[in-house]
Amino acid sequence: MTPSFRRIVTGRNAAGRSVVASDTAIPLNEIGLAEFWRTAESPAPLDADSEIDPAAPRLEPPVQGTIFRCFALPPEEPGLSREEADRRMAEAFARMGGSHCRVDTRRHPMMHTTRTIDYVMLLTGQVSLLLDEGEEVPLRPFDVVVQRATNHTWINTGPGPATLMSLLGARRS
């Protein structure tokens, strides 16, 4: 089942009263992302619309910006060769403008380092956090990881897809 999310954005009417500015379904895209909101500066203007282009998701937010998203993580594909996994990940990161984030993939083809502080919560499924050193860190639903611009990846250790929510921000240039 591919989840779809409902995004409700508030605003103010001409009289300054709070209203629903938009109420939209946000489906997961073909690479498993649902981007809810993106800002381009800090502090973010409270009356600006989001700058999301569903056809062109970005791995990192703009400098001084943020991205709020959910992502689905499928189980690892049995029998997938390291070479094929590397090729697929290189293509996926390139599509999101994140090729520069794949700095050290020795431990896993999805290892990456973004220039952001990220707040990540596992919502459903079974996932482990993998870093450069140490054992995988198993997560339970509603566990939170404060990911501070370190090399990492998320590994689905369960039988089905996992869903994670993240807020990426405070990007270094």
Buried (B, 14 or more C-beta within 10 A) or exposed (E): EEBEBEBEEEEEEEEEEEEEEEEEEBEBBEEBBBBBBBBBEBEBEEEEEBBBEEEEBBBBBBEBBBBBBBBBBEBEEEEEEEEEBBEBBBEBBEBBEBBBBBEEBEBBBBBBBBBBBBBBBBBBBBBBBBBEEEEBBEBEBEEEBEBEBEBBBBBBBBEEBBBBBBBBBBBEE
